[in-house]
Amino acid sequence: LQVDRTEVIRTCINPVYSKLFTVDFYFEEVQRLRFEVHDISSNHNGLKEADFLGGMECTLGQIVSQRKLSKSLLKHGNTAGKSSITVIAEELSGNDDYVELAFNARKLDDKDFFSKSDPFLEIFRMNDDATQQLVHRTEVVMNNLSPAWKSFKVSVNSLCSGDPDRRLKCIVWDWDSNGKHDFIGEFTSTFKEMRGAMEGKQVQWECINPKYKAKKKNYKNSGVVILNQCKIHKMHSFLDYIMGGCQIQFTVAIDFTASNGDPRNSCSLHYIHPYQPNEYLKALVAVGEICQDYDSDKMFPAFGFGARIPPEYTVSHDFAINFNEDNPECAGIQGVVEAYQSCLPKLQLYGPTNIAPIIQKVAKSASEETNTKEASQYFILLILTDGVITDMADTREAIVHASHLPMSVIIVGVGNADFSDMQMLDGDDGILRSPKGEPVLRDIVQFVPFRNFKHASPAALAKSVLAEVPNQVVDYYNGKGIKPKCSSEVYESSRTLAP
């Protein structure tokens, strides 16, 4: 499917194209792209007559994780000439910034007979279709003509739809217990104007009652509303962190407990079928294929748990499946697959199903990473397991601890066991707590039973498993106030309030 094409640049062997291609980015999908370059003859703009100069294939994930991707242009038969193509990515949308505003007022009109007015302020965004949308209503300050309302936060998107010149209508009311609030006055402004209150300055508006203005000759106003502060809080997006050089460190842990069945038996979940991968391999490849685009060295630590391992055949819950404890990393997803296949015959499947040790192992790396105080590595642990966890209390404790670190845990349940415990770890139904009652700081566990995807594509499984990851990355770094590592000035300026 051809998405789009650039303009034609005549008689030039190093063209720089001005045309921008806009594509939607989904972290949880492998989005394959193909770029082709054609030389168009001088009197004709059609591709039929054109000479094919070469093509390049990559994924959108590779482009955004490198921000600038250069590859050779391959001719027919995949031969590389001297030509190359460079693709540069920048994020267009993604204004999730929010703004903190603090208003007060002076000398508002008194609407009450026996006491003073009880003012509150409403701010509306004026939409393109002339309707207005309430953005914020302050609390009521009782009996006070010069109220100071509490500061409040609102996203730039809901305040002005990302457009600093959009009209905002502000109305001051005198609250009434019967719900028939009295109108005191109104004024209009823009977010651009409100930004004037950023460096300790104030912005003020006269609060006008149009009826009084029409009737009374010497009417000035019904009070003054003052904006004391306007603070902008920058919210960085997932792509900000990835393009700023944050690497996704992907670790795999595989369940080798006896409940999987003897790998030599074709009923076993670990049976190595000559023609088709078992569920463990299917899940590993589906998720790993996506994560590998965001990891520059493509080296993946892979561990096993719940088996007796050579030479002493003692039970281990966090052994390297390549049996090299000093370097458990495998080269690429294919390396993990090969290490898995070659370690199977050497193990004795055993038990119990303890996953806390492996979570603690990755948490140790993630906590060393926090010392850098920058967004350079985020850890994803993929646990593939066939059953009921035996160290539930320790696992809950480990997850609560890990929720304070740059890591997420993905659990894929393989086979047909009862996975109700797993649903509890995935905090979607309620907040997971440690045995001592300490709640998770953020939801970092995603659990998916493989059987729901038995007849679906690997892409559907990966999508379900990885969809929450970008938000988990953003929640962690934004929550800690950590900015993307190197967002160049050029890149920042391209992201100013795009509509």
N, C-alpha and C positions, 0 to 999 in steps of 0.2 A: 504494500500500500504506500503510494507516494504521499508524504505529508506536505511537502512544500519544496520550492526551489529558490535559489538566490537569483539576483540580477545577473545579466551577462556582462563580463568585463572583457573588453576587446583588447587584442594584441598585448597580452601581458602574461609573463610566465610566473610571477609571484603575486597573484591577486589577493587582495584583502576585501572580503565581501561586507557590505553594510547591512545586508538583510539579516534580521533576527528571526530565529525559529523559536516559537513558544511551545514547550511541551509540558504536560502535567507529570510531576514526579511522584512515584509511589515507592517508598523504601522497601515495602514488603513484596515487590514483584521484580522479576528480572525483565527489564525493559530493553529489548534488543533493538539497536539502531543500525542502519546502513547508510553510509554517505557515498555518493558517486560523483565523480567530476567528469564533465564532458566538454569537448572542444567543439563549439558550434561554428559552422561555416559562415562566412561574412554576410551572405545575402539571405540567411534563413535562421529563424529562431527555433525550429522544431528539432526534437531529439533524434528523429529518424535519420537525418543526414549527418548527425554529429559523430565525432570520434570519441570513443570511450577512453578516458585517460587513466581510470583506475577507481577502485572502491576501497572502503574501509568499514569493518564491522566492529562494534563494541557495545557495551551496555551503558545506559544512562547513569547507573551507579558508578561505573568506572570514570565517567566524565566528571561527575560532581565530587567524587572523592579525591580526584587529582586537580580539579578546577581548570586545568589546562592540559588537554590530552593530545599528544602528537603521535601519529602512526604513519607507516609507509602506505602509500596507495598501491593496492595489488591489482595487477592486470588479470585478464582471463587466464585460468590455469594457476592462479595464485602466485604469479611471479612478481617480485617487487622490483620496480625500477628505481630511479633516483628521486621520484616525487614523494612528497609527504603532505599530510593534511593536519591542521591543528584546530581543535575545537575548544572554545572557551565557554565556560558556563557561569551564569550569575543568576541569583534568585530574584524574581520579580515581585511577587506579592509579599506576604509574610509581614504585614505590619501588625504585630500583636502588642505593640507598646501600650502602656496605659499611663494615665495622667492623674495626678493627685491635685485637687483644687480645694482651697480654703476661702470661703466668703464670709464677710460680715456686712452690716448695714448701719447707716446713721440717720437719725431723725425721720423715721418712717411715719406716715400718717397714723393717727390714732383712730381706730374704728370702734373701740369699745366704750360704753358709757361709764362703767364703774371702775374699770381698770385700764391698763394699756393694751395695745394690740398683742396678739400671740403669733408672730410672723414665722412663715416657712417659705422656702424658695423652690421653684420648679424650673428645670432646664429642659427645653425641647429642641430636637434636631429637626430642621425643616427639610423634608424630602423633596426629590425632584418633581413629584406629582402634587406638590403643594400641601400634602398632608403633613401633620407634625407628630413626632414620636417622642414620648417622654423618655428622657435619658436618666434623670435623677431627681428625687425629691428629698430635700433635707428634713431633718427632724424639726419639730416645733419648739421655738424658744418662748416660754410663757412670759407675758406681762413685761415686754421689753421693746422699746422703740429703736434701740441700737444693738440688735442681737449679733452674736458671733456664732455662726453655725460650725459644726464639727467638720474637719476636712474629710473628703471622701475620694475614693479612687474609681475611675471608670476607664474602659479601654478606649483608645483613640478611634477604633472602628465604630463603637456604638455612639461615641460623642459626635463624630462628624463624618462617618463613613470614610475615614482616611483623607478627607478633603479639608485642608485648613481654612479655606475660604467659604465653606458652607455656612449659611445663616443659622444662628442659634437664638432661640427666643427664651427669655428668662422672665418668669412671673413671680411676684411676691404676693402672698396671700396672708390674711389674718384668719387663723384657725378658729373654727366654731364647733362646739361639741355636737351640734345637731347636723354637722356635715355640710351646712350651707356657708362655706368659707367666703369671707368678704375680700374682694379684689382691692389690693393696695396700689399696685402699679407694675409696669413692665418695661423691658428694654431689649434690644437685640445686640448680638455680638458675633464673633467668629472665634474659632480655636486660635487662629493666627493672632488675633487681638489679645486673647487670654495669655498667650505665650509671653506677652510683655511683662507678666508678673513673675518672670523666672529668676532674675538675679536680685532677689531682695527688693524689687520694685513693687509698686502697687498699680492696679488698673482700676478705674472707677467709672460707674455709669449713673446717670440720673434715672431714677425710677419714675416713669410717667404714667399718669392716669388720663387717657385720651379724652374722657368725658369732661374732667375738670379743665383740661387744657383748652377745650373748645368753649367752655362757659366762662371761665374766670380770666379776666384780662391780665392780672398780675401774677398768674400761677407760674411758679418756677418748677417745682417737682414734688413728688410725694415721698422724698427721701433719696438717699444715695446708697448704691450697693458697691462694695469694694472687694476686689479679688486680692487677697494678701499673698497668696503663693500659688505657683503653678509648677509642679515638679513632674518631669517626664521620666518614667521608669522604662528602660529599654528591655524588651523581651526578645531574646534571641531565638531563632528558629533552629530546628534540627539541621537544616542545610548550612546555617551559619557555622555551627560547630564542626560539621563534616568538612566544609570548605575551608574552615580555619585550621584544618590539619588534625582533627580528632580521629584517632584510629579506633575501630571496633575490634576488640580482642575477643576472638571466638574460641571457646573451650567446650569440648564434648565429654560427657561422662556416660558410660554404658553399663547397664545392669547385667551382671553375670551370675545371678542367683539361680539356684537349682530349679526354682519354679518355672524357669523358661523351658525346661525339658532338655534332654541330652542332644547337643548340636548334631550328633551323627544320625539322629532320628528325624525323619522328614516332618514329623508333627511339631518339632521344636521351633520356638520363635527364633532361635539362632541357627537354624538349618541353612547351610550355604547351598543354595540351589544353583545348578550349573547355568541356568538360563535367565532366572529372574531374581532380583535382590529381595531379601527378606524385609520385614517391616522396619527393623532397626536401620538397615541400610537406606531404605526409601526415605525415612524421616530425616536421617543424617544428611543425605544428599540434597533433599528439598530445602532444608533450612541453611545448610552450609553454603550452597551455591550462591545464595543472596548475600550472606555475611562476608564471603570472601572478597567481594568487590571493595569493601571498606577497610581492608586490612592490608597494609602495603607489603608486608613481608610474606604473606600467605602461608605462615607457619602456624599450625594449630595444635595446642596441647590436647592430648586425648587420654582419658583415664577410664579405668574400669572399677567396678565395686562389687562386693559380694562373692568373690571367688577365692579359692586357695591358689596361690601362685608359686611357680618354681623359684628357686631350687628347694626351699624348705617346705613348700606347700602350707604356709600359714595363711590365714584369712586376711584379706586386705580390702579396705573400702575406698582406697584412692591410689591405685597403682597405675603406672604409665603402661598403656597397652603395647608400646614398643619395648617395654621392659628396661628402658633407660631412664632411671629416676632423675638423673641430672639434667637430661634434656628430653622431656616428654613430648616435644613438638614433632608433628608430622608435616611433610611438605604437601600443602594443598589438601583439598577434600579427598582427592584420590589417594594421597598418602595415608589419610585416616582410614579409608576403606581397606587399603592393603594391610595396614597394621592390625586392624580388627580381624581380617580374615586369617592372618598368620598367627595371631595370638590364641584364637579359639581352641585349636587342638592341644595347646600346652596348658590350658587351665583346667581346674576342677571346679565346676559350678557348685556354689555352696550357699551361704546366707549368713546372717539375715540381711534384709534390705535396708541398709543404713545410708541415708544420703547427706546427713549433716557434715561428715568429714570432707566430702567433696565441695560442699558449699563453703565451708570454712577455708579450704585450700585456695579457692578462687578469691574469696574475700580477703585473704592475706595479701595477694597480689594487688587487689583493688585498693586496700588500705595503704600500701606503700605508694601507690599512685597519688593518693590524696595529698601526700607531702609536697608534690610539685605545685599545688594550688593553681593548676591550669587544666584546661580541657584537652588533655593529650591522649588519654586512653580510657575507653569505656568497655567494661567486660560483659560479655554475654555467655552464660553457662547453659548449655543445652543438655538436659538430663533425659536419657531414654530409659524407661523402666517398665517392667511388666506387672508391677503389683503394689500391694499394700505396704506402706512404709512402716518399718518397725521402730524407728527412733523418732517418733512424731514430736515429742517434747523438745529434743535437741534440734530437730529440723526447724521448728517454729522459732526457737531461740536464735538459730543461725540466720534465718531469714530476716528477723527483726533487726539483728546487728547489720546484715548486708544492706538493709534499706537505707542506711546512712552513707553508703558507699556508691561509687560510680559503677554499679553492676545491676544486671537483670537476670532472672532465672526463668528458663523456659523448660517445662516438663512435658514430654510427649509420652502418653500412656500407650504401651504396645500390648496387643493381645486383648483378652476378654475379661480381665479381672475386675473386681469391684473398685472403682476409683473414687469413691465418695470422699475419702480423706483428702485427695488431691484438690477437690473442688474447694475445700476449706482453705488450703494454702493460697489459692488464687483468690485474692481479696475482693473479687467482684461482688460477692453476696454480703459482705460485711467486713469489718476491719479485723485483720489477723492480729492476734496478740501472742506474746511469748507466754510461757507457763507462769511467769511472774506477773503477767497482766500488762506488760509494756506493749503499746501498739506499734505497728510498723509506721515508719516515717512517711513512706510512699509505697504504693502498690507496685511490687517489682516482679511478681510471679504470674506467669501465664501458663495455664494448664490446658492441654488439648488431648482428648482420646483419639488415637490413630484410627480406631474403627469407624469414627464419623467420616473419615476421608478415604476409606478403603477403595471406593469406586470413583473417587475424584482424582483430579490431576495433582501431581506433586506441588504445582503452583498454588492450588487452593489450600493445601495444608500450610505451606510457607506463609501464605497471606494471613491465615487465621492466627498463626503462631507469632508472626513478627509485627502485626499491625500496631500493637501497643508500644513497640520499642522506641520510635521517635519521640513520643510524648514522655516516656520514662527518662530518656536522655536529657530532654529539655527541662523536665521538672527537677532533675538532679542538679544540673549546672545553674539554672536560673535561681533555684531555691538557695543555692550556696553563694549566689552573686558572682559566679565565675563567668567571665566573658569568653567568647571564642578566642583561640590562640592568636592567630594573626589575621585580623580582618583588615585588608589593605584599605587605604582611604578611598581608592577608586571604587572598590567594592561597596563600601558604606554609602557613597554618594548615589550609587545606582539604586539604592533601596529607600531613598527618601520617599515619603508618602506617595506611593504610586496609587492612583485611584483603583 
